[in-house]
Amino acid sequence: MKQRLFPMLAEVVAAAMAGYLGYHLSTYDVPLALVVACALALYIAFRDTLHQLAQAPHTVTHRCTVPGCAFTVRLTRADAVENRRWQEIAAAHPSHT
């Protein structure tokens, strides 16, 4: 139940925050198309942030060990074998960028 409730709650909170900020933009005589574009962008940003925060306790990030390399792998709810496999891949990947 909790796994289904949080995504719906995140959608509602993101929509409420975007609607609230969109309403305040409209009080400053901002054109409607711009208000809608800003509200949709805010909705997506808030929704994505809330979903990432919900997954944060179950997420692990592996990075390349070479200094200056930007290769990263982010796993969510992976078992120990999968986690170890990606840790080795991140440490020994061939294309250091």
C-alpha positions in Angstrom: 0.0 0.0 0.0 2.8 2.4 0.9 4.6 1.8 -2.4 1.4 2.9 -4.3 0.5 5.8 -2.0 3.8 7.7 -2.2 3.9 8.1 -6.0 0.3 9.4 -6.0 1.1 11.7 -3.1 4.2 13.0 -4.9 2.1 13.7 -8.0 -0.4 15.7 -5.9 2.3 17.7 -4.1 4.2 18.5 -7.3 1.0 19.6 -9.0 0.0 21.7 -6.0 3.4 23.4 -5.8 3.5 24.0 -9.6 -0.1 25.3 -9.6 0.6 27.6 -6.7 3.7 29.1 -8.3 1.9 29.3 -11.7 -0.9 31.2 -10.0 1.5 33.7 -8.6 3.2 34.2 -11.9 -0.2 35.0 -13.5 -0.8 37.8 -10.9 2.2 39.6 -12.4 0.6 39.7 -15.8 2.8 37.1 -17.3 1.4 35.7 -20.6 -0.6 32.5 -20.2 1.6 30.4 -22.5 4.6 31.3 -20.4 2.8 30.6 -17.1 1.7 27.2 -18.4 5.3 26.4 -19.6 6.8 27.4 -16.3 4.2 25.5 -14.3 4.7 22.3 -16.3 8.5 22.6 -15.9 8.1 23.1 -12.2 5.7 20.2 -12.0 8.2 17.9 -13.7 11.1 19.2 -11.6 9.2 18.8 -8.3 7.9 15.3 -9.2 11.4 14.1 -10.3 13.0 15.4 -7.1 10.3 13.8 -4.9 10.8 10.4 -6.6 14.6 10.6 -6.3 14.3 11.4 -2.6 12.0 8.4 -2.1 14.5 6.1 -3.9 17.6 7.6 -2.1 17.7 5.1 0.8 17.6 2.2 -1.7 20.1 3.6 -4.2 23.9 3.1 -4.5 26.2 4.9 -6.9 29.5 3.4 -8.2 32.1 5.7 -9.7 35.3 5.1 -11.7 38.4 5.1 -9.5 40.5 6.9 -12.1 40.9 10.6 -11.1 39.0 12.9 -13.4 36.9 10.2 -14.9 33.1 10.9 -14.9 31.8 7.4 -15.4 29.1 6.6 -12.8 26.5 3.9 -12.4 23.5 4.3 -10.1 21.6 1.2 -9.0 18.2 1.1 -7.2 17.2 -1.9 -5.2 19.9 -4.2 -6.6 20.9 -7.4 -4.9 24.4 -8.1 -3.6 25.6 -9.9 -6.7 24.3 -7.2 -9.1 25.8 -4.5 -6.9 29.2 -6.2 -6.9 29.1 -6.7 -10.7 28.5 -3.0 -11.4 31.1 -2.0 -8.9 33.7 -4.0 -10.8 32.5 -2.6 -14.1 32.8 1.0 -12.8 36.3 0.3 -11.6 37.5 -1.3 -14.8 35.6 0.2 -17.7 37.6 0.8 -20.8 36.6 4.3 -21.8 37.8 6.8 -19.2 36.3 10.2 -19.9 
